[in-house]
Each structure stands twice: as C-alpha cells, then as structure tokens.
Amino acid sequence: MSDLPLRSQLAVALGRTAAKMSRLAGRGDGSVIGGRVGLALDPELLTRLARDRKLVLVSATNGKTTTTRLITAAMTPLGEVATNAFGANMPTGHVSALAAAPDARYGVLECDEKYVPMVLAETGANVVALMNLSRDQMDRAAEIWLLAGKWRKALETSPQSHVVANCDDPLVTWGASGAKSVTWVAAGQHWREDSWCCPECGGPLDRDDQDWRCRQCTFARPRPDWVLHGDVVTAPDGRSFPLTGLSLPGRANRSNAAIALAVVAQFGVQPEQALPLLAQVKSVAGRYTTVEHEGRRIRLLLSKNPAGWLEAFDVLQPAPGPVVLSINAQGPDGRDTSWLWDVDYRILRGRPVWVTGERRIDMAVRLEAAEVPFTVVDDIEQAVMAVPPGHLDVIANYTAFQNIRARYGRVV
Ligand SMILES: [Zn+2]
C-alpha cells in the first residue's frame, strides 16, 4: 500500500479514522462511513486498492454473504484474504475491506447486484461468482431482468474476468453468458417463480428437475462443469465429494458451498483442501446462530425475500417444532410486504406458530389465508416464554433479525 499516491494514502488514513470514530460512537462497524470518506478524497481509491490483487466478486439475490464467507475461508491456504465480512457490499464497503488489509494479495468481495458493473469496471476482478436472481424488496430493488442485462453487458466488456455461475438459474445463465469464459455450476434453484420465461426471447421455458430450455429459441441450460446432486458435489474431473460435513444447514448452503468450491479451484485450491475449511464456517453474521435464553435454544434464521423463506423452511426442525415469524417493513426490509403473498406457508401447518414484528398483522392475514393456525404476540419474548424449554426456530426479515440478535446476544 505504500505504493499508493500520497493523496490515496491520506484518503485511506482519514477513512480509517472516520470508521474508528463511528465504532466508538456505537454506530456499527464503520466500514461504510470509512469508505465514503476515502472515496470522497480519492474517487479512484477502489481501483488503486484493487491493483495487484487477485479479487473475487460475489453477487446474487440470496446467499452472497454466506458464499463470500465460504470462499474466504477456503482461500486461506493462499495467504491473507481481504473481505467485507460485515456485509457492507457497495463500493464504500469494498474500499474499507481492501484498505483494512493492505498486504493481502487476495480479496473476496460481496457485491450488491446493482453495483456489479461498476465494481467490475473499477477493480477488474479476476473471478465473478453469480448465484441467483429473484424478486426482492419490490419497492426499491431494480427489476431483475434489467439487472441480468446489466451483468451481461458489463461482462462482455471485461474479458479478463472469469465467471463462475449457477446454470440452474436461467436469468443468471443469461447474464453470465456475456463473459468470455465461464465455469457452470449446477447448484440448483429452489425458487422458480421468477424464471418461467426466456430472457433471450420472452418465450416459455420448458423445465424438468434437471434441465431447462426455451421452447422458441436456442437458449438452453449449458452443460455444467460442477454438479451438485443432493449432498454430493462432482468436480469437472469426475471426482465426487460429500458435503455432509458442512456446519451450515440446508440445501441453499450446499449450493453456496458448491459455488465456493468452483471459485477456489480457479486459484488452485482443490476440493479436498477446501472442504474442511468450509466445514469450519458455523454461522454467518449471526445467521444459523443458536442462543440460549431461559432454557430455550433459539436459532436465528434470516429471510429477506420469497426465495429466502424457502431456504429457511428447508432447515426448520421437524414438525411439531415451534417457530416464530417476525416481520418488519423498515427501509432495509423493503416497505412493501406484498411479497408475503408469494410464499406458500402451508408447510407450517402442524406446528405452533407465533407471529410478531411491526407487520405482524400483515403476516397474520397471510397465514389466515393459508389456513395455518397461529398466535400473534406483541413481542418476541412472549413467544419465547410461551414455548416449553427446548429448541425454537425464529425466522425474521432484516431489521427484525437484527433486533432479535441484539436482544439475545450477538454471537457470530
Ligand atoms: Zn428463447
């Protein structure tokens, strides 16, 4: 980093000071404000900090924080890895992450879907991992077909970047097809309601369990290099590796792990070396964490959008295990809760369900329509104390999750 121009060094130093002050003031980890100060002083700071490093960008609607964490863990044999572990996934967060690890030759950066073209242009990332695109925060997120189009265009003009993409998601496949070289991973797609139309021509997609193709044009699922089937992943050389040792639960995390294995293979880290490192990741920013409270073991699951709900349902304790649903609709959650109607909640029948959060009435109406019995409570504590000692799953969207996490312990 001593190679940086003086102005950039000053930008980094002042950014760090701002971040430190923000932390001291108890306003988060400071990576956003630190990056903002740095970029204000040197608008090319991200480009300068990225120079001479091998970088991975990770983007998707769901799973990007977890996959970033998994890739970072699996790259540790290569040396120090810079990463935005706190989920600050815009350029300000990227600047902070890289500035905090000046000697790291590698970096793994979670990237907000909208910022992929900009960050790709500024960093010239070596590998771009793209997992899924689905509806999310409808009042503020860009339309996902537009996003896929922007990815495609950006990758067409970034021939240096190799893409690792989930070929089970047609929209991601279409976006990734702009790249010069792609590793296709059959990582699965549980939520399919956003991919019944061909992104190329608008025609209907014919789908079965494994394959998909357009009925009207030649757009079809590419032949995968890596295949996830159940809990086994098969590498391009035909060797198979069980993912049963993962600590993170559920099929969504097996999918994230398959992508991580394909990404680190680009840097020469083989699956047998990577898998024990993936297994060491037990929770990500509080997700999947179990906290103890009055004899209850409360497990926190984050669910921000319809695809995320399916992931959470997949890892619930078997019925009749109790579950609390907590829904807010603040800025980071998206103000529009109409997406609750996209999710099939009938899977919750047969277990005690408590509903809380600012938008508990919206959630209650939805469950009523799905004929799922439930109890509305004003506060999560009421639900926690109503269940007998033992396991309790809590599914919450973003700010509700953060509130609960702050209340019962910020174990990461
Ligand atoms: Zn088509």
Residues whose N, C-alpha, C, O or C-beta is under 5 A from the ligand:
A	BS01	ZN	C198 E200 C201 G202 G203 C214 Q216 C217 F219
